[in-house]
Amino acid sequence: MQKNYDVMVKDLADLAGITPRKAQSILRNYNYDLQRAANAIFSGEVEVDSTATAVASKIFEKYVDPDEKEIGIDGTIQFIQDLGVALEDPVVLALAKELGSPAMGRFPRTEFIAGCARLGPSMDELKASVEHLRNKMNDDLSYFTEVYRFTFGFNMQERGQRMLSTETAVEYWRLLLTGKFALLDQWVDFVLTVHNKKSISKDTWNMIWDFAKYHKTDPDLSQYDEEAAWPSIIDEFVEHIKS
């Protein structure tokens, strides 16, 4: 119990940019419910002496859609442009992940302010963080994998949606895997003309990146094992390019 409590205190202190003592006090007032405590801070229900949070809140208010009480599509576009980043830049996906966006064109208050305060609350600091995220995507394979997997859920626009349209999947494969997957063009052609299905599953989305990494170790696919745990669509793709 003590360990869990200590973790909650640290998480709240880090999220809000406040001291552990202040985090303890707020958690106590909200019956040790971390989410409620964080929401209370970022909604302004609880005032805290945190320059980072205050500055991040001002950035949020600049772009928020007052009708939705979150940053919507128009605010998102303006925010990205003000950072000097092209909307089609892959780093936008990393930024969306770090700022807690649950779907394209949406930034809820609590997650945005917490992420913004953590990355650097001023626009200049956020611009520097964007470059750091860009380098991290290029240099840190594990982090790139996190962003790649995040992208699938990020594109779920409807409640209960479980599949990604093939058109959208192809768009993001080209965005993320160009230069990282030598068979990308062949894969896209296969998906569009041979497989020819309307949607892509989460398993296929995740595993094609694993396959791209595998292909670097076995360029001619001579060691490819159809009995391994690859999705059937990848088995079919390998058979297609070998034929």
N, C-alpha and C positions, 0 to 999 in steps of 0.2 A: 504493500500500500504506500509506504514511504517513497519507494522508487517511482511509482506512478505519479504521486503528488509532486515530487521534485521535477519530473519531466514536464508536467503541466505548468508549473511555475516558470520553468525555463522557456517553454514554448510560448507562453503568453508574454513574457518579458521580451523575447526576441521578436515576436510579431508586432508588438506595440511600441517597441523601443523604450521600455520603462524599466525601472529597477526591479529586481526579484522581490523586494519587500512590498513594493506597490502591487506587483502581480499577485502576491499572496493575499493581500487585503481585498483585491477585487474578486479573486476566486472565492474567497470566503463568503463575500456578499452574494455570490451567484451559485452558492451551494456546490462549488467545485465543478461546475459545468463549463468546460473550456470554451465551447462554441458560444454559449450565452454571454460569457464574460467578454470574449473578443467582439461579438456583435455590439455589446453595450459600449465598448470603447470606440469602435469605428463609426457607430451611429451618432455619437456625441452624447449618449445617455449618461456616460461617465466621463468626466473631464480628467485628462492625465497631462502631466507636464512632459510632453514629448515633442520636441521640435520636428523630428522626422515624421511623426504621425500627422502633425498639424500641416506641414508642407504637403504631404501626400494627400491629405484631405482637400486642400485647395486645388490640387491638380485634378482630383476626382470631380470636384464641383465645376470645374471649367468645362468638362466634357460630358457631364451626366445629362441624360434625358430626363427632365423633371416629371414627365408622365409615367416613366417606367421605374424611376428611382435607381437606375443603374446606367452605365454607359452603354448606349445602343450602337447601331451600325454607323450612324452619321458621326457620333462622337469618337468611335473607334477609328474611323478613317482619318478624321482630323488629328487625333492623337498620334497615330503612326506617321502621318505626314509631318507633324510638328517635330517629331524625333528625327526627321531627315531620312526616313527609311521608306523604300518602295514597298507598296502593298504586297507585291509578289515575291519579296525577299524571304527566303526560308527562315531567317532569324525572327521574323514576325511570329512564327509558331513557337519558338523558344520563349519569346517575350510573353505570349499569351499563356503559356504553361506557367511561367514564373509569377504572373499576375492573377492566376486563378480563374482564367476564363473558361466557363463550362462549355461554350459553343461559340462559333464564329459570330463576331459582332456583339458580344455580350461581356461586360465586366461588372460583376456585382460589387457593391461598395466594400464590404468587409475584406474580401479576397484581394481586391485591387489595392486598397490602402495598405494592407499588410505587406503585399508583395512590393509595392512601390517604396514603402519605408525601408524594406530590407535591401532592395537594389540600390537605393540612393534617391531620396525624395525629390530632388530638384530635377528639372528637365536636363540640365547639363550633366548631372550625375547619371541620369537614366540613359542619356546618349552614350556615355562611357560604358555603362553596363551592357548596352546593346552590342557594342564591339567585343566586350568580354564574352558574351553569350555566343556571338558569331565564331570567335576563336575556339570556344569550348565545344561547339558543335563540330568543328573541323578537327580538333585535336583529341577529343575525349570520346572514344567509341561508345562507352556506356551511356554517356549523356546524350549523344546523337540517337541512340536506341530509345532512350526515354522520350525524346521529342518525337521521334518517328511513331512510336506507339501511341503517344498522346494525340497525334494528328487524326487517328481514326475516330475516336470519341468526339473530338473537337468538331468534326463535320457531321455529327448526328444532329439534325435540325428539328426533328419531330419526336415527341414523346413516344417511347417504345420502339424507336427505330433501332434496328440491330445490324443492318447491312448498309454498305456504302455503295452508291451508284458507281457503275463501272467507269462512267465518264469522269466522275470526281476522283476516283482512285487513280486513274491514269494521269490526270492533271497533277496530283500530288506525288505520284511516283516520279514523274518527270522533274518536278520541282526539287524533290529530296534526293533522288538516287542518281541523277545525272553525274557522271564522273565517279560513282561509287559502285555501279553495277554494270559490268561489261556487256551483259546480255539484255540491257534495258530495252533497246529498240525491238529486239526479237520477242521479248516478253510482252511488250505493249501490243505488237502486231498479233501475237498469239491470242491474247485476251480479247482483242477487238474483232478478229476475223475467224479464229478457229474455235476458241472456247465460246465466244459470242453469247455471254449471259448478261443480264441487266444489272447484276449487283455482285459485290465482293464481300466475303465474310471477314470477320475480325481475324480468324485463324489464318486465312490466306494472306491478309494484309501483313500480319506479324511475321509469318513464315517466309514470305518472299524476301524480306530483309535478311533473315537467317540464311536463306539460300544464296543471296548475293555475297554474303561473307564466306559461305562454303565454297562458292565458285572460284574465289581467289586461291583456294588451296587445291582445287581440282579443275583447272581451266578446261580440260577436254571432257570432263565429267565421266572419265573412265571408271572412277571408283564410286559413282553414284549408286546408292542402294535403294531400290524401290521398296524394300521391306522395312526401311527406316520410317520414322514418324512424319514423313512429308505429306502434306495434303495431296489428294488425288490430282488436283489441277497442276501441281508442280511435276508430279510423275508424268502426266500427259504432255506437259511442256518439254520435259527432257526427252521423251520419246519423239516428240515432234521435231526438235532441232537435230536429233541424231539420225532421223530417217532421211 
